C-alpha cells in the first residue's frame, strides 16, 4: 500500500510504501484519530500501521 500526501496546489508526493502482507489487500481503514491504518489481506492477516512516524 502506498500513502500519498495531497495538498492543494502542490505536486503529489509519496510519503511511504507499507509492505508486509503476502497477498493483495482486501481493505484499508484509518483509525478515528487518523494515527493508524488497519489493513486486511487475502492472506488472512490484519496489520495495524502507525502513520505518525511517516
N, C-alpha and C positions, 0 to 999 in steps of 0.2 A: 504494500500500500504506500502511496506517495502522498505527502502533505505539502500543500502549496499555500503561499502567502498571497492573498489577493487584496490589493489596495486600489482605491480609485486613482486613476491617472498615473499608475506606476506599472512597470513591467511585472509580469507574473514571475514569481521566484519560488523555486522548490526549496522547502525547508528541511525535509527529511524523507528517507525511504525506510519504512518499517518492514523488516524481514523476520521470518521465524516460523511461519506456517508452511507445511509441506504441500498443501493443495491450495487452490484458489479460495479467496474469501467468499463467504456467503452473506456476511453482514458486517457493518461497522457503525458504531453509535458513540457520540460524545456523552460524557457524564454531564450531569446537570450543571456543575460548576465549570465545565469546559477544560478541566485539568487532565482528563484521561480519555482515551479512546478504547472502547471494548470491541474486539473483533472476534468473529467466529469463522471457522473454515470448514471446507468439505472434508478435511482430515479429522473431523470430530474433536477439534481443540478450540479453546477460547483463550484469548490473551488480553491482558489489560496493559495499556501503554501509557506511561506518564509523559504527557506532551509539554509539561512545564520546563523540561530540561532540554528542549529542542532549540 
